[in-house]
Amino acid sequence: MKPFLTFCALCCFAGIFKLPIEYYTFLRILVSLGALLVLYHTLSSGQHYFSIIFLVILILFNPVFPIYLYRKSIWIPIDTITGALFLLINFIERKEHTKKEEETAEETSEPSPPIHQRTVSRDRIINPKTTKQE
């Protein structure tokens, strides 16, 4: 998923330049698929603020009922912000993924003893014979 989101961001940044209309149709399809993917993951993880943002991106870039703004000067900031959002969601998911990996590694490496168990001095076994090593 992360390489795909990075590819979506790079294509959005490339959309700033003057390119043929076929590229912008490809960009609409690509960004719509990326927004759907992010929308699914954010809704399943409970991040509703990103869900709303990517729903707006999905509506704006949808290829079925395209929204034409007719001016390149309007699309340049939209493409830039969309590319930055794809990179942001990519970075945030990577950061959360590494936190989960660290937590699972800590849980599997050292099981912590329960708090209610305590070692009292009378519970220790003391060997009365001391060994002398010469």
KAJOSUL-V590115 format. One record per backbone hydrogen bond with DSSP energy under -1.0 kcal/mol. CO is the residue of the C=O (numbers start at 1). NH is the residue of the N-H. E is the energy in kcal/mol with one decimal. If there is no record, write none. Layout:
[[CO,NH,E] [CO,NH,E]]
This chain:
[[1,5,-2.3] [2,6,-2.1] [3,7,-2.3] [4,8,-2.3] [5,9,-2.1] [6,10,-2.4] [7,11,-2.3] [8,12,-2.0] [9,13,-2.2] [10,14,-2.0] [11,15,-1.2] [13,16,-1.1] [14,17,-1.3] [20,23,-1.1] [21,25,-1.6] [22,26,-2.3] [23,27,-2.7] [24,28,-2.0] [25,29,-2.0] [26,30,-2.7] [27,31,-2.8] [28,32,-2.0] [29,33,-2.2] [30,34,-2.5] [31,35,-2.7] [32,36,-2.3] [33,37,-2.2] [34,38,-2.5] [35,39,-2.6] [36,40,-2.3] [37,41,-2.0] [38,42,-2.8] [39,43,-2.1] [40,44,-2.0] [41,45,-1.5] [42,47,-2.2] [46,48,-1.3] [47,51,-1.4] [48,52,-2.0] [49,53,-1.6] [50,54,-2.5] [51,55,-1.5] [52,56,-1.8] [53,57,-1.8] [54,58,-2.1] [55,59,-2.2] [56,60,-2.5] [57,61,-2.5] [71,75,-1.3] [72,76,-1.9] [74,78,-1.0] [75,79,-3.1] [76,80,-2.2] [77,81,-2.7] [78,82,-2.4] [79,83,-2.4] [80,84,-2.3] [81,85,-2.3] [82,86,-2.2] [83,87,-2.0] [84,88,-2.4] [85,89,-2.7] [86,90,-1.7] [87,91,-2.3] [88,92,-2.7] [89,93,-2.2] [90,94,-1.7] [91,95,-2.2] [92,96,-2.4] [93,97,-2.3] [94,98,-2.1] [95,99,-1.7] [96,100,-2.1] [97,101,-2.0] [98,102,-2.2] [99,103,-2.3] [100,104,-2.3] [101,105,-2.0] [102,106,-2.2] [103,107,-2.1] [104,108,-1.9] [105,109,-1.7] [106,110,-1.7] [120,123,-1.7] [121,124,-1.1]]
